[in-house]
Amino acid sequence: MISRRNALAAAAILFWARTALAEPTLGLAERRAIAAYRESRFPAQEKAIQDAAGFAVPVEVAWDQLAIPGDAQYYENPDFFEKTIFEPLAAALKEIGQDKMGREALRAKLTSIRIRYDEKTAPASNYANGLTFAGGVLDVNWRPFANVADAKDRVAAVTALLEKNL
């Protein structure tokens, strides 16, 4: 039979394990910073992506996944979201849509873009491993604010995936 002391210890361990393994939640600072970014800077990024695609492709950003707890003070820095995710994506779409054939292929097969960050599956630097294209949805799973200088590698990964699937 389990003693009361052992039962309490087991309950404490179970509580600690659940708490330690739980996904981090966004605090007020992160939610405010995301709201400010979405209002002040994201519209220009979304427009650049859509202009590069040649049509108003829906851009869905999973902000609650893309935001990193504790990094709210960096969200307005162009290196955080823009140079690591939005600008390489726009550059790749511009490259694909550089001619009529590319623009028509994008319009015919690209139905939406989903941007997110899953710490467990996002690649550190092999950016192609963070991309999928299925059912017309380009899914981008990259860590923001990491390897900022790798813009060309990100552009190349998106371009290669789209060229293969369009």
N, C-alpha and C positions, 0 to 999 in steps of 0.2 A: 504494500500500500504506500502511496506517495504521501509524504509528510506535508504539512501546511507550508513549511519553510521551502521545501523543494518545489512545491506548486507555485509559490510566489516567485521563486527564482526562475522557473521555467516561463512563467508569464512575463517577467521582466525581459528575459532574453528574447522571447517572441516579439514583444513590443519593440525592443531595440532593433531587431532584424527587419521588421516591417518598416520602421521609420528610416533606417539606414538605406534600405533598398528602394524606398519610394522615390518617384520622380520629383525633382525639385520643382517647387511652384514659384511663380513669379510674384514678387512682392510689389508693393505700391510704387516703388522707385522705377522698377522695370516697366510696369504698366503705364506709368506717366511718360516715361521716355519713349516707349513704343507709340503711344498716342501722339506725342509731339512729332516723332519722326514721320509717322503716317500722314500727318497733316502738312508738315513743312517740306519734307524732302522726297517722300515716296511718289507723289503724283508725277514729278519730273522723271523719276526712274521708270515708272510704269509707262509713261508716254514715250520715252526713249525705246523701251522694249517693243511697244506696239508700232511705233514708227519704223523700227528696224524690220519688224515682221511684215510690214506693209498693210496691216489691218488691225482692228481692235481685238486682238487675241485676249481672252480673259486671263488675268494673272492672279492666281490665288496664292497668297502668302500665309503660311501657318505661323503667324507672329508668336503665338505662345510656345512654339517649338524653336523658332529662329532666335528668339531672345534668350540670352544666357544669363542666368541669375548672377547678380553681382557685377555685371558689366554695363549697367544702365548709363553710366557717365560717358561711355564710348559710342553710344548709338548714333549720335550726330556726326561723329568722325567719319569722313568718306571712306576710310579704310575698313570700317566695320562691316557694313552691308554692301555698299556700292562697289568698291573696287574688288571685293571678293566674290560677289554674287551677281548683282544687277548689271554692272557695266560689262563683264565678260559675256553674260547672256545676250545683251543687246548687240555686242560686237559680233557674236556668232550668228545671230539672226540676220544682221546686216550683211555678213559674208554670204550666207545662204541666199538671201534675197537680192544679190547684186545684179541679177538679170531677170528677165521676164519668166524664164523657166523656174528659177528658184522661188520667186514670189508666188507663182501659181501653185507650186508644190506645197509651199507653206500654207497658203490659203486653203488648199484642198485637204490637207491631212493634219495640220496642227489645230486642234480644237481648244486647247488650253495649256497653261503652264502652271505647275504647282511648285512652289518653293518652300522648303522646309529644312530642318536640321535634326537628325536623329544621331545622337552621340554614339550609339552602339553600331551604326552601320555607315556613317559618313566616312569617306576615305580621308586620310591625312594629306595625301598628295596625288594619288592616282585618281584624278577627277572623273575619269570615265566610269569608275566603279560607283560613283554617286549619282549617276544619270540613268534614267530609263525612259523609253518612249513606247507607250502601249495605248491602244484605243484612242490615239490622237492627243494623248496627254504627255507632255514633256515634264517629267518629275526630276527636280533638282534637289539633291540632298547633300549640301556642302556646309561645312562649318564656317560661320562668319568670322572675320577678323583673324584669319589664319593664313600664313603664306601669301601675304598681300602681293608680293612680286610675281606670283605665278599666274598672272592674268592671261598670258599667251597660252599656257597649258590648259586653262579652263576653257578659253575660246576654242582651242583645237579639239577638246573633248566633246563639247556641244556640237561643233561643226561636223565632226566625224560621225557622231550618232545620228544627227539629222540627215546628213547626206546618205547614210546607209538605209534609213527608214522612210525617206520621202519619195 
